[in-house]
Amino acid sequence: MRHAAVALAFALACSHRAATPSDAGDAGDIGDAGDAGGAGDAGDGGPCTTGSAGIAGAGGIFEENEPWTKDVSGALKDCRSDAIIAALGQQGGWGNGNNLQIDFAIPLFFADGGTPRQVVNGVSGYCYNGPDCDPVPFTMPMPAGGNMEGSSTYTCNTHSNDCHLLVVETQEQKLYELYNATQVGGGGFTALGAFKWDLTKAYPDNLRGDQCTSADAAGFPIAALLPTADEVASGAVNHALRFILPNARMKADVYVHPATHAGSPSSANANAPPYGVRFRLKASFDDSAYDAAEKVIIHAMKKYGMLLSDGGNIALTFADDRTSASKWAALGIDSHSFNSIGVSNFEVVDLTPEIALTDDCVRNP
């Protein structure tokens, strides 16, 4: 089993997020004791249920219906929702002082058949010699002027940053995602993890396979859950959002579908949220104080929800707008746009049985 190795290193995607001074890890993150609510809140869905499926619907960069494009606006609140929401509130709520803050650090690039390609090789210990990653070396498109997360160029300090790179190749219909990657001499790249996703495939609820990680600790395609400025400007975000929590506030050693893996969750609270849990903003949440672009995000939270994807302190992840036509500032969205939305404004839906984490990845065909 590779549990210890992944917890210490490969799932750095779940802990080393040195994007801002406020994102300095869990130590000293006292949280907001005022957002401990949730227990006894019947929510908006009436009677609760277990594993309410919702309605499938295609959206975002993938062509087919995917777990993250499922419309859960009509799904009943899960029977465990009140307990999970209360447990998270009691543990301090969101990270970073219990603010639903946004991190804009991860770039998402789009390429085509004419985009130059570069070779990607694995570093020593690539994917811990497991089947989670795709075999290297392989070539992938590298748009001119691109950059890694945590860097203004393709050269990245992999010791202090996650160094993600996400590229959608529209002609071959593939998504390439690299973790802990950097450009090396001769123009090639190295990565601790490299993953390809088929944009034409309808992935099952266990995605690439149970116990299999990805560039995200939960096993998700990161790009599929990132709102982009152009997407928001178009008026609709047709997929669930990615959200993260401090490791100490997520239930230890388990995950739920559609996640297929967990990083380093450590909470001993039986009701702590597990990796992969779907939070849906309550239908009754009043968005009248928000502007039009912010309402697009709020609508997505109500219709598709948010999937717990990784560990860290900045709860939401939106795509960097450096190469997009629209800009977050022009849309009126900044890192603090949703700070006032508390944990108790959400409820749990579409909850599936917990799966014990072993890290014995078995890839789907």
Contacts in CASP RR format, 6 or more apart in sequence:
PFRMAT RR
TARGET T0000
AUTHOR 0000-0000-0000
METHOD contacts of the structure
MODEL  1
MRHAAVALAFALACSHRAATPSDAGDAGDIGDAGDAGGAGDAGDGGPCTT
GSAGIAGAGGIFEENEPWTKDVSGALKDCRSDAIIAALGQQGGWGNGNNL
QIDFAIPLFFADGGTPRQVVNGVSGYCYNGPDCDPVPFTMPMPAGGNMEG
SSTYTCNTHSNDCHLLVVETQEQKLYELYNATQVGGGGFTALGAFKWDLT
KAYPDNLRGDQCTSADAAGFPIAALLPTADEVASGAVNHALRFILPNARM
KADVYVHPATHAGSPSSANANAPPYGVRFRLKASFDDSAYDAAEKVIIHA
MKKYGMLLSDGGNIALTFADDRTSASKWAALGIDSHSFNSIGVSNFEVVD
LTPEIALTDDCVRNP
1 358 0 8 1.000
1 359 0 8 1.000
1 360 0 8 1.000
2 10 0 8 1.000
2 128 0 8 1.000
2 130 0 8 1.000
2 359 0 8 1.000
2 360 0 8 1.000
3 357 0 8 1.000
3 358 0 8 1.000
3 359 0 8 1.000
5 128 0 8 1.000
5 359 0 8 1.000
6 128 0 8 1.000
6 213 0 8 1.000
6 261 0 8 1.000
6 263 0 8 1.000
6 359 0 8 1.000
7 263 0 8 1.000
7 264 0 8 1.000
9 128 0 8 1.000
9 192 0 8 1.000
10 127 0 8 1.000
10 128 0 8 1.000
10 179 0 8 1.000
10 192 0 8 1.000
10 193 0 8 1.000
10 213 0 8 1.000
11 213 0 8 1.000
11 217 0 8 1.000
11 261 0 8 1.000
11 262 0 8 1.000
11 263 0 8 1.000
11 264 0 8 1.000
12 162 0 8 1.000
12 180 0 8 1.000
13 162 0 8 1.000
13 164 0 8 1.000
13 179 0 8 1.000
13 213 0 8 1.000
13 215 0 8 1.000
13 216 0 8 1.000
13 217 0 8 1.000
13 263 0 8 1.000
13 310 0 8 1.000
14 217 0 8 1.000
14 244 0 8 1.000
14 247 0 8 1.000
14 262 0 8 1.000
14 263 0 8 1.000
14 264 0 8 1.000
14 310 0 8 1.000
14 311 0 8 1.000
14 312 0 8 1.000
15 25 0 8 1.000
15 247 0 8 1.000
15 264 0 8 1.000
15 311 0 8 1.000
15 312 0 8 1.000
16 160 0 8 1.000
16 161 0 8 1.000
16 162 0 8 1.000
17 23 0 8 1.000
17 25 0 8 1.000
17 103 0 8 1.000
17 105 0 8 1.000
17 162 0 8 1.000
17 244 0 8 1.000
17 311 0 8 1.000
17 312 0 8 1.000
17 313 0 8 1.000
17 314 0 8 1.000
18 24 0 8 1.000
18 150 0 8 1.000
18 160 0 8 1.000
18 161 0 8 1.000
19 103 0 8 1.000
19 105 0 8 1.000
19 149 0 8 1.000
19 150 0 8 1.000
19 314 0 8 1.000
20 103 0 8 1.000
20 314 0 8 1.000
22 96 0 8 1.000
22 101 0 8 1.000
22 313 0 8 1.000
22 314 0 8 1.000
23 96 0 8 1.000
23 103 0 8 1.000
23 312 0 8 1.000
23 313 0 8 1.000
23 314 0 8 1.000
24 313 0 8 1.000
25 246 0 8 1.000
25 312 0 8 1.000
25 313 0 8 1.000
26 95 0 8 1.000
26 246 0 8 1.000
26 247 0 8 1.000
26 248 0 8 1.000
26 312 0 8 1.000
26 313 0 8 1.000
29 92 0 8 1.000
29 95 0 8 1.000
29 96 0 8 1.000
29 97 0 8 1.000
29 246 0 8 1.000
29 313 0 8 1.000
30 92 0 8 1.000
30 97 0 8 1.000
31 92 0 8 1.000
31 93 0 8 1.000
31 95 0 8 1.000
31 97 0 8 1.000
31 98 0 8 1.000
32 92 0 8 1.000
32 93 0 8 1.000
32 97 0 8 1.000
32 98 0 8 1.000
33 92 0 8 1.000
35 89 0 8 1.000
35 92 0 8 1.000
35 93 0 8 1.000
35 98 0 8 1.000
35 342 0 8 1.000
35 343 0 8 1.000
35 344 0 8 1.000
36 86 0 8 1.000
36 89 0 8 1.000
36 90 0 8 1.000
36 92 0 8 1.000
37 85 0 8 1.000
37 86 0 8 1.000
37 89 0 8 1.000
37 343 0 8 1.000
37 344 0 8 1.000
38 82 0 8 1.000
38 85 0 8 1.000
38 86 0 8 1.000
38 89 0 8 1.000
38 343 0 8 1.000
38 344 0 8 1.000
39 82 0 8 1.000
39 83 0 8 1.000
39 85 0 8 1.000
39 86 0 8 1.000
40 82 0 8 1.000
40 86 0 8 1.000
41 82 0 8 1.000
41 85 0 8 1.000
41 344 0 8 1.000
41 347 0 8 1.000
42 77 0 8 1.000
42 82 0 8 1.000
43 77 0 8 1.000
43 81 0 8 1.000
43 282 0 8 1.000
43 284 0 8 1.000
43 347 0 8 1.000
44 77 0 8 1.000
44 282 0 8 1.000
44 283 0 8 1.000
44 284 0 8 1.000
44 347 0 8 1.000
45 74 0 8 1.000
45 76 0 8 1.000
45 77 0 8 1.000
45 283 0 8 1.000
45 347 0 8 1.000
46 76 0 8 1.000
46 77 0 8 1.000
47 76 0 8 1.000
48 76 0 8 1.000
48 77 0 8 1.000
48 78 0 8 1.000
48 79 0 8 1.000
48 81 0 8 1.000
49 75 0 8 1.000
49 76 0 8 1.000
49 77 0 8 1.000
49 78 0 8 1.000
49 79 0 8 1.000
50 78 0 8 1.000
50 79 0 8 1.000
50 80 0 8 1.000
50 351 0 8 1.000
51 78 0 8 1.000
51 350 0 8 1.000
51 351 0 8 1.000
51 352 0 8 1.000
52 72 0 8 1.000
52 75 0 8 1.000
52 76 0 8 1.000
52 78 0 8 1.000
52 349 0 8 1.000
52 350 0 8 1.000
53 70 0 8 1.000
53 75 0 8 1.000
53 350 0 8 1.000
54 70 0 8 1.000
54 71 0 8 1.000
54 72 0 8 1.000
54 74 0 8 1.000
54 75 0 8 1.000
54 349 0 8 1.000
54 350 0 8 1.000
55 70 0 8 1.000
55 71 0 8 1.000
55 72 0 8 1.000
55 74 0 8 1.000
56 65 0 8 1.000
56 69 0 8 1.000
56 70 0 8 1.000
56 71 0 8 1.000
57 65 0 8 1.000
57 69 0 8 1.000
57 70 0 8 1.000
57 71 0 8 1.000
57 238 0 8 1.000
58 64 0 8 1.000
58 65 0 8 1.000
58 66 0 8 1.000
58 69 0 8 1.000
58 238 0 8 1.000
59 66 0 8 1.000
59 69 0 8 1.000
59 238 0 8 1.000
59 239 0 8 1.000
60 69 0 8 1.000
60 224 0 8 1.000
60 231 0 8 1.000
60 238 0 8 1.000
60 239 0 8 1.000
61 168 0 8 1.000
61 175 0 8 1.000
61 199 0 8 1.000
61 223 0 8 1.000
61 224 0 8 1.000
62 69 0 8 1.000
62 197 0 8 1.000
62 199 0 8 1.000
62 201 0 8 1.000
62 221 0 8 1.000
62 224 0 8 1.000
63 173 0 8 1.000
63 199 0 8 1.000
63 200 0 8 1.000
64 200 0 8 1.000
64 201 0 8 1.000
64 202 0 8 1.000
64 203 0 8 1.000
65 202 0 8 1.000
66 202 0 8 1.000
66 203 0 8 1.000
66 224 0 8 1.000
66 239 0 8 1.000
67 203 0 8 1.000
67 205 0 8 1.000
67 207 0 8 1.000
67 257 0 8 1.000
67 258 0 8 1.000
68 220 0 8 1.000
68 224 0 8 1.000
68 225 0 8 1.000
68 239 0 8 1.000
68 240 0 8 1.000
68 258 0 8 1.000
68 304 0 8 1.000
68 307 0 8 1.000
69 238 0 8 1.000
69 239 0 8 1.000
69 240 0 8 1.000
69 304 0 8 1.000
70 240 0 8 1.000
70 304 0 8 1.000
70 350 0 8 1.000
71 303 0 8 1.000
71 304 0 8 1.000
72 278 0 8 1.000
72 280 0 8 1.000
72 303 0 8 1.000
72 304 0 8 1.000
72 305 0 8 1.000
72 349 0 8 1.000
72 350 0 8 1.000
73 280 0 8 1.000
73 283 0 8 1.000
73 302 0 8 1.000
73 303 0 8 1.000
75 280 0 8 1.000
75 349 0 8 1.000
75 350 0 8 1.000
76 349 0 8 1.000
77 347 0 8 1.000
77 348 0 8 1.000
77 349 0 8 1.000
78 84 0 8 1.000
78 347 0 8 1.000
78 348 0 8 1.000
78 349 0 8 1.000
78 350 0 8 1.000
78 351 0 8 1.000
80 271 0 8 1.000
80 348 0 8 1.000
80 351 0 8 1.000
81 347 0 8 1.000
81 348 0 8 1.000
81 349 0 8 1.000
81 351 0 8 1.000
83 271 0 8 1.000
84 271 0 8 1.000
84 272 0 8 1.000
84 273 0 8 1.000
84 277 0 8 1.000
84 348 0 8 1.000
85 343 0 8 1.000
85 344 0 8 1.000
85 346 0 8 1.000
85 347 0 8 1.000
85 348 0 8 1.000
86 271 0 8 1.000
87 267 0 8 1.000
87 269 0 8 1.000
87 271 0 8 1.000
87 272 0 8 1.000
87 273 0 8 1.000
88 245 0 8 1.000
88 249 0 8 1.000
88 272 0 8 1.000
88 273 0 8 1.000
88 343 0 8 1.000
89 343 0 8 1.000
89 344 0 8 1.000
90 269 0 8 1.000
91 248 0 8 1.000
91 249 0 8 1.000
91 267 0 8 1.000
91 269 0 8 1.000
91 272 0 8 1.000
92 98 0 8 1.000
92 249 0 8 1.000
93 245 0 8 1.000
93 249 0 8 1.000
93 342 0 8 1.000
93 343 0 8 1.000
94 100 0 8 1.000
94 101 0 8 1.000
94 245 0 8 1.000
94 315 0 8 1.000
94 342 0 8 1.000
94 343 0 8 1.000
95 245 0 8 1.000
95 246 0 8 1.000
95 249 0 8 1.000
95 312 0 8 1.000
95 313 0 8 1.000
95 314 0 8 1.000
95 315 0 8 1.000
96 313 0 8 1.000
96 314 0 8 1.000
96 315 0 8 1.000
98 342 0 8 1.000
98 343 0 8 1.000
99 315 0 8 1.000
99 336 0 8 1.000
99 339 0 8 1.000
100 315 0 8 1.000
100 316 0 8 1.000
100 338 0 8 1.000
100 339 0 8 1.000
100 340 0 8 1.000
100 341 0 8 1.000
100 342 0 8 1.000
101 314 0 8 1.000
101 315 0 8 1.000
101 316 0 8 1.000
101 335 0 8 1.000
101 336 0 8 1.000
101 338 0 8 1.000
101 339 0 8 1.000
102 314 0 8 1.000
102 315 0 8 1.000
102 316 0 8 1.000
102 317 0 8 1.000
102 318 0 8 1.000
102 333 0 8 1.000
102 334 0 8 1.000
102 335 0 8 1.000
102 336 0 8 1.000
102 337 0 8 1.000
102 338 0 8 1.000
103 314 0 8 1.000
103 316 0 8 1.000
103 317 0 8 1.000
103 318 0 8 1.000
103 335 0 8 1.000
104 318 0 8 1.000
104 319 0 8 1.000
104 320 0 8 1.000
104 321 0 8 1.000
104 328 0 8 1.000
104 335 0 8 1.000
105 149 0 8 1.000
105 150 0 8 1.000
105 317 0 8 1.000
105 320 0 8 1.000
106 149 0 8 1.000
106 164 0 8 1.000
106 166 0 8 1.000
106 222 0 8 1.000
106 226 0 8 1.000
106 317 0 8 1.000
106 319 0 8 1.000
106 320 0 8 1.000
107 146 0 8 1.000
107 147 0 8 1.000
107 148 0 8 1.000
107 149 0 8 1.000
107 165 0 8 1.000
107 166 0 8 1.000
107 319 0 8 1.000
107 320 0 8 1.000
107 322 0 8 1.000
107 323 0 8 1.000
108 166 0 8 1.000
108 167 0 8 1.000
108 168 0 8 1.000
108 223 0 8 1.000
108 226 0 8 1.000
108 228 0 8 1.000
108 319 0 8 1.000
108 320 0 8 1.000
109 143 0 8 1.000
109 146 0 8 1.000
109 165 0 8 1.000
109 166 0 8 1.000
109 167 0 8 1.000
109 168 0 8 1.000
109 323 0 8 1.000
110 143 0 8 1.000
110 167 0 8 1.000
110 168 0 8 1.000
110 170 0 8 1.000
111 141 0 8 1.000
111 142 0 8 1.000
111 143 0 8 1.000
111 167 0 8 1.000
111 168 0 8 1.000
111 169 0 8 1.000
111 170 0 8 1.000
112 141 0 8 1.000
112 169 0 8 1.000
112 170 0 8 1.000
112 171 0 8 1.000
113 141 0 8 1.000
113 169 0 8 1.000
113 171 0 8 1.000
113 172 0 8 1.000
114 141 0 8 1.000
114 171 0 8 1.000
115 141 0 8 1.000
115 142 0 8 1.000
115 143 0 8 1.000
115 169 0 8 1.000
116 141 0 8 1.000
116 142 0 8 1.000
116 143 0 8 1.000
116 144 0 8 1.000
117 139 0 8 1.000
117 140 0 8 1.000
117 141 0 8 1.000
117 142 0 8 1.000
118 139 0 8 1.000
118 140 0 8 1.000
118 142 0 8 1.000
118 183 0 8 1.000
118 187 0 8 1.000
118 188 0 8 1.000
118 189 0 8 1.000
119 137 0 8 1.000
119 138 0 8 1.000
119 139 0 8 1.000
119 188 0 8 1.000
119 189 0 8 1.000
120 136 0 8 1.000
120 137 0 8 1.000
120 138 0 8 1.000
120 139 0 8 1.000
120 140 0 8 1.000
120 178 0 8 1.000
120 181 0 8 1.000
120 188 0 8 1.000
120 189 0 8 1.000
120 190 0 8 1.000
120 191 0 8 1.000
120 194 0 8 1.000
121 136 0 8 1.000
121 137 0 8 1.000
121 188 0 8 1.000
121 189 0 8 1.000
121 190 0 8 1.000
121 191 0 8 1.000
122 136 0 8 1.000
122 137 0 8 1.000
122 190 0 8 1.000
122 191 0 8 1.000
122 192 0 8 1.000
122 193 0 8 1.000
122 194 0 8 1.000
123 180 0 8 1.000
123 190 0 8 1.000
123 191 0 8 1.000
123 192 0 8 1.000
125 192 0 8 1.000
126 133 0 8 1.000
126 136 0 8 1.000
126 191 0 8 1.000
126 192 0 8 1.000
126 193 0 8 1.000
127 133 0 8 1.000
127 192 0 8 1.000
127 193 0 8 1.000
130 361 0 8 1.000
131 212 0 8 1.000
131 361 0 8 1.000
131 362 0 8 1.000
131 363 0 8 1.000
132 193 0 8 1.000
132 208 0 8 1.000
132 212 0 8 1.000
132 213 0 8 1.000
132 214 0 8 1.000
132 261 0 8 1.000
132 361 0 8 1.000
132 363 0 8 1.000
133 193 0 8 1.000
133 194 0 8 1.000
133 195 0 8 1.000
134 194 0 8 1.000
134 195 0 8 1.000
134 196 0 8 1.000
136 191 0 8 1.000
136 194 0 8 1.000
138 194 0 8 1.000
138 196 0 8 1.000
140 167 0 8 1.000
140 169 0 8 1.000
140 176 0 8 1.000
141 167 0 8 1.000
141 169 0 8 1.000
141 176 0 8 1.000
142 154 0 8 1.000
142 167 0 8 1.000
142 189 0 8 1.000
143 167 0 8 1.000
143 323 0 8 1.000
145 153 0 8 1.000
145 154 0 8 1.000
146 153 0 8 1.000
146 154 0 8 1.000
146 323 0 8 1.000
147 153 0 8 1.000
147 154 0 8 1.000
147 322 0 8 1.000
148 154 0 8 1.000
148 155 0 8 1.000
148 156 0 8 1.000
148 161 0 8 1.000
148 163 0 8 1.000
148 164 0 8 1.000
148 165 0 8 1.000
148 181 0 8 1.000
148 182 0 8 1.000
149 156 0 8 1.000
149 161 0 8 1.000
149 162 0 8 1.000
149 163 0 8 1.000
149 164 0 8 1.000
149 165 0 8 1.000
149 320 0 8 1.000
150 156 0 8 1.000
150 157 0 8 1.000
150 161 0 8 1.000
150 162 0 8 1.000
150 163 0 8 1.000
151 157 0 8 1.000
151 161 0 8 1.000
151 163 0 8 1.000
153 183 0 8 1.000
154 165 0 8 1.000
154 182 0 8 1.000
154 183 0 8 1.000
154 189 0 8 1.000
155 182 0 8 1.000
155 183 0 8 1.000
156 163 0 8 1.000
156 181 0 8 1.000
156 182 0 8 1.000
156 183 0 8 1.000
157 163 0 8 1.000
157 182 0 8 1.000
158 180 0 8 1.000
158 181 0 8 1.000
158 182 0 8 1.000
158 192 0 8 1.000
162 179 0 8 1.000
162 180 0 8 1.000
163 178 0 8 1.000
163 179 0 8 1.000
163 180 0 8 1.000
163 181 0 8 1.000
163 182 0 8 1.000
164 177 0 8 1.000
164 178 0 8 1.000
164 179 0 8 1.000
164 181 0 8 1.000
164 215 0 8 1.000
164 222 0 8 1.000
165 176 0 8 1.000
165 177 0 8 1.000
165 178 0 8 1.000
165 181 0 8 1.000
166 175 0 8 1.000
166 176 0 8 1.000
166 177 0 8 1.000
166 178 0 8 1.000
166 215 0 8 1.000
166 222 0 8 1.000
166 223 0 8 1.000
166 226 0 8 1.000
167 175 0 8 1.000
167 176 0 8 1.000
167 177 0 8 1.000
168 174 0 8 1.000
168 175 0 8 1.000
168 176 0 8 1.000
168 199 0 8 1.000
168 223 0 8 1.000
169 175 0 8 1.000
169 176 0 8 1.000
173 198 0 8 1.000
173 199 0 8 1.000
173 200 0 8 1.000
174 196 0 8 1.000
174 197 0 8 1.000
174 198 0 8 1.000
174 199 0 8 1.000
175 196 0 8 1.000
175 197 0 8 1.000
175 199 0 8 1.000
175 221 0 8 1.000
175 223 0 8 1.000
175 224 0 8 1.000
176 194 0 8 1.000
176 195 0 8 1.000
176 196 0 8 1.000
176 197 0 8 1.000
177 194 0 8 1.000
177 195 0 8 1.000
177 196 0 8 1.000
177 197 0 8 1.000
177 214 0 8 1.000
177 215 0 8 1.000
177 221 0 8 1.000
177 222 0 8 1.000
177 223 0 8 1.000
178 189 0 8 1.000
178 191 0 8 1.000
178 193 0 8 1.000
178 194 0 8 1.000
178 195 0 8 1.000
178 215 0 8 1.000
179 191 0 8 1.000
179 192 0 8 1.000
179 193 0 8 1.000
179 194 0 8 1.000
179 195 0 8 1.000
179 215 0 8 1.000
180 191 0 8 1.000
180 192 0 8 1.000
180 193 0 8 1.000
181 189 0 8 1.000
181 190 0 8 1.000
181 191 0 8 1.000
181 192 0 8 1.000
181 193 0 8 1.000
181 194 0 8 1.000
182 189 0 8 1.000
182 190 0 8 1.000
183 189 0 8 1.000
184 190 0 8 1.000
193 215 0 8 1.000
195 208 0 8 1.000
195 214 0 8 1.000
195 215 0 8 1.000
195 221 0 8 1.000
197 221 0 8 1.000
197 224 0 8 1.000
204 364 0 8 1.000
205 257 0 8 1.000
205 258 0 8 1.000
205 352 0 8 1.000
206 257 0 8 1.000
206 258 0 8 1.000
206 260 0 8 1.000
206 364 0 8 1.000
207 214 0 8 1.000
207 219 0 8 1.000
207 220 0 8 1.000
207 258 0 8 1.000
207 260 0 8 1.000
207 364 0 8 1.000
208 214 0 8 1.000
208 219 0 8 1.000
208 260 0 8 1.000
208 363 0 8 1.000
208 364 0 8 1.000
209 260 0 8 1.000
209 361 0 8 1.000
209 362 0 8 1.000
209 363 0 8 1.000
209 364 0 8 1.000
210 260 0 8 1.000
210 355 0 8 1.000
210 361 0 8 1.000
210 362 0 8 1.000
211 260 0 8 1.000
211 261 0 8 1.000
211 357 0 8 1.000
211 358 0 8 1.000
211 359 0 8 1.000
211 360 0 8 1.000
211 361 0 8 1.000
211 362 0 8 1.000
212 219 0 8 1.000
212 260 0 8 1.000
212 261 0 8 1.000
212 361 0 8 1.000
212 362 0 8 1.000
212 363 0 8 1.000
213 219 0 8 1.000
213 260 0 8 1.000
213 261 0 8 1.000
213 263 0 8 1.000
213 359 0 8 1.000
213 361 0 8 1.000
214 220 0 8 1.000
214 221 0 8 1.000
214 222 0 8 1.000
214 260 0 8 1.000
214 261 0 8 1.000
215 221 0 8 1.000
215 222 0 8 1.000
216 222 0 8 1.000
216 242 0 8 1.000
216 309 0 8 1.000
216 310 0 8 1.000
217 261 0 8 1.000
217 262 0 8 1.000
217 263 0 8 1.000
217 264 0 8 1.000
217 275 0 8 1.000
217 309 0 8 1.000
217 310 0 8 1.000
217 311 0 8 1.000
218 255 0 8 1.000
218 259 0 8 1.000
218 260 0 8 1.000
218 261 0 8 1.000
218 262 0 8 1.000
218 263 0 8 1.000
218 275 0 8 1.000
218 276 0 8 1.000
218 307 0 8 1.000
218 308 0 8 1.000
218 309 0 8 1.000
218 310 0 8 1.000
219 259 0 8 1.000
219 260 0 8 1.000
219 261 0 8 1.000
219 309 0 8 1.000
220 242 0 8 1.000
220 258 0 8 1.000
220 259 0 8 1.000
220 307 0 8 1.000
220 309 0 8 1.000
222 242 0 8 1.000
222 309 0 8 1.000
222 317 0 8 1.000
223 319 0 8 1.000
224 239 0 8 1.000
225 239 0 8 1.000
225 240 0 8 1.000
225 241 0 8 1.000
225 242 0 8 1.000
225 307 0 8 1.000
225 309 0 8 1.000
225 317 0 8 1.000
226 242 0 8 1.000
226 317 0 8 1.000
226 318 0 8 1.000
226 319 0 8 1.000
227 237 0 8 1.000
227 241 0 8 1.000
227 297 0 8 1.000
227 300 0 8 1.000
227 318 0 8 1.000
227 319 0 8 1.000
228 318 0 8 1.000
228 319 0 8 1.000
228 321 0 8 1.000
228 324 0 8 1.000
229 318 0 8 1.000
229 319 0 8 1.000
229 321 0 8 1.000
229 324 0 8 1.000
229 325 0 8 1.000
229 326 0 8 1.000
229 327 0 8 1.000
229 328 0 8 1.000
229 331 0 8 1.000
229 333 0 8 1.000
230 324 0 8 1.000
230 325 0 8 1.000
230 326 0 8 1.000
231 237 0 8 1.000
232 293 0 8 1.000
232 296 0 8 1.000
232 297 0 8 1.000
232 326 0 8 1.000
232 331 0 8 1.000
232 333 0 8 1.000
233 293 0 8 1.000
233 325 0 8 1.000
233 326 0 8 1.000
233 331 0 8 1.000
235 296 0 8 1.000
236 296 0 8 1.000
236 299 0 8 1.000
236 300 0 8 1.000
237 296 0 8 1.000
237 297 0 8 1.000
237 299 0 8 1.000
237 300 0 8 1.000
237 304 0 8 1.000
238 300 0 8 1.000
238 304 0 8 1.000
239 300 0 8 1.000
239 304 0 8 1.000
240 278 0 8 1.000
240 300 0 8 1.000
240 304 0 8 1.000
240 305 0 8 1.000
240 306 0 8 1.000
240 307 0 8 1.000
241 297 0 8 1.000
241 300 0 8 1.000
241 301 0 8 1.000
241 304 0 8 1.000
241 305 0 8 1.000
241 306 0 8 1.000
241 307 0 8 1.000
241 316 0 8 1.000
242 306 0 8 1.000
242 307 0 8 1.000
242 309 0 8 1.000
242 310 0 8 1.000
242 316 0 8 1.000
242 317 0 8 1.000
243 279 0 8 1.000
243 306 0 8 1.000
243 307 0 8 1.000
243 308 0 8 1.000
243 309 0 8 1.000
243 315 0 8 1.000
243 316 0 8 1.000
243 317 0 8 1.000
244 308 0 8 1.000
244 309 0 8 1.000
244 310 0 8 1.000
244 311 0 8 1.000
244 312 0 8 1.000
244 313 0 8 1.000
244 314 0 8 1.000
244 315 0 8 1.000
244 317 0 8 1.000
245 273 0 8 1.000
245 308 0 8 1.000
245 311 0 8 1.000
245 312 0 8 1.000
245 315 0 8 1.000
246 311 0 8 1.000
246 312 0 8 1.000
246 313 0 8 1.000
247 263 0 8 1.000
247 264 0 8 1.000
247 265 0 8 1.000
247 266 0 8 1.000
247 311 0 8 1.000
247 312 0 8 1.000
248 266 0 8 1.000
248 267 0 8 1.000
249 267 0 8 1.000
249 272 0 8 1.000
249 273 0 8 1.000
250 262 0 8 1.000
250 265 0 8 1.000
250 266 0 8 1.000
250 267 0 8 1.000
250 272 0 8 1.000
250 273 0 8 1.000
250 274 0 8 1.000
250 275 0 8 1.000
250 308 0 8 1.000
250 311 0 8 1.000
251 265 0 8 1.000
251 267 0 8 1.000
251 269 0 8 1.000
251 270 0 8 1.000
251 271 0 8 1.000
251 272 0 8 1.000
251 273 0 8 1.000
251 274 0 8 1.000
251 275 0 8 1.000
251 354 0 8 1.000
252 265 0 8 1.000
252 266 0 8 1.000
252 267 0 8 1.000
252 268 0 8 1.000
252 272 0 8 1.000
253 262 0 8 1.000
253 265 0 8 1.000
253 356 0 8 1.000
253 357 0 8 1.000
254 262 0 8 1.000
254 265 0 8 1.000
254 274 0 8 1.000
254 275 0 8 1.000
254 354 0 8 1.000
254 355 0 8 1.000
254 356 0 8 1.000
254 357 0 8 1.000
255 261 0 8 1.000
255 262 0 8 1.000
255 274 0 8 1.000
255 275 0 8 1.000
255 276 0 8 1.000
255 354 0 8 1.000
255 355 0 8 1.000
255 357 0 8 1.000
256 274 0 8 1.000
256 275 0 8 1.000
256 276 0 8 1.000
256 277 0 8 1.000
256 351 0 8 1.000
256 352 0 8 1.000
256 353 0 8 1.000
256 354 0 8 1.000
256 355 0 8 1.000
257 276 0 8 1.000
257 352 0 8 1.000
257 355 0 8 1.000
258 276 0 8 1.000
258 307 0 8 1.000
259 274 0 8 1.000
259 275 0 8 1.000
259 276 0 8 1.000
259 307 0 8 1.000
259 308 0 8 1.000
259 309 0 8 1.000
261 275 0 8 1.000
261 357 0 8 1.000
261 359 0 8 1.000
261 361 0 8 1.000
262 274 0 8 1.000
262 275 0 8 1.000
262 357 0 8 1.000
263 275 0 8 1.000
263 310 0 8 1.000
263 311 0 8 1.000
263 357 0 8 1.000
264 311 0 8 1.000
265 272 0 8 1.000
265 274 0 8 1.000
265 275 0 8 1.000
265 311 0 8 1.000
273 279 0 8 1.000
273 308 0 8 1.000
273 348 0 8 1.000
274 308 0 8 1.000
274 354 0 8 1.000
275 308 0 8 1.000
275 309 0 8 1.000
276 307 0 8 1.000
276 308 0 8 1.000
276 309 0 8 1.000
277 307 0 8 1.000
277 308 0 8 1.000
277 348 0 8 1.000
277 351 0 8 1.000
278 305 0 8 1.000
278 306 0 8 1.000
278 307 0 8 1.000
278 308 0 8 1.000
278 348 0 8 1.000
278 349 0 8 1.000
278 350 0 8 1.000
278 351 0 8 1.000
279 305 0 8 1.000
279 306 0 8 1.000
279 308 0 8 1.000
279 346 0 8 1.000
279 347 0 8 1.000
279 348 0 8 1.000
280 301 0 8 1.000
280 302 0 8 1.000
280 305 0 8 1.000
280 306 0 8 1.000
280 346 0 8 1.000
280 347 0 8 1.000
280 348 0 8 1.000
280 349 0 8 1.000
281 298 0 8 1.000
281 301 0 8 1.000
281 302 0 8 1.000
281 305 0 8 1.000
281 341 0 8 1.000
281 345 0 8 1.000
281 346 0 8 1.000
282 302 0 8 1.000
282 345 0 8 1.000
282 346 0 8 1.000
282 347 0 8 1.000
283 302 0 8 1.000
285 298 0 8 1.000
285 302 0 8 1.000
285 341 0 8 1.000
285 345 0 8 1.000
287 294 0 8 1.000
287 295 0 8 1.000
287 298 0 8 1.000
290 298 0 8 1.000
290 337 0 8 1.000
291 332 0 8 1.000
293 331 0 8 1.000
293 332 0 8 1.000
293 333 0 8 1.000
294 332 0 8 1.000
294 333 0 8 1.000
294 337 0 8 1.000
294 338 0 8 1.000
297 333 0 8 1.000
297 337 0 8 1.000
297 338 0 8 1.000
298 338 0 8 1.000
301 346 0 8 1.000
305 349 0 8 1.000
306 316 0 8 1.000
306 346 0 8 1.000
316 338 0 8 1.000
318 328 0 8 1.000
318 333 0 8 1.000
321 327 0 8 1.000
321 328 0 8 1.000
328 334 0 8 1.000
END
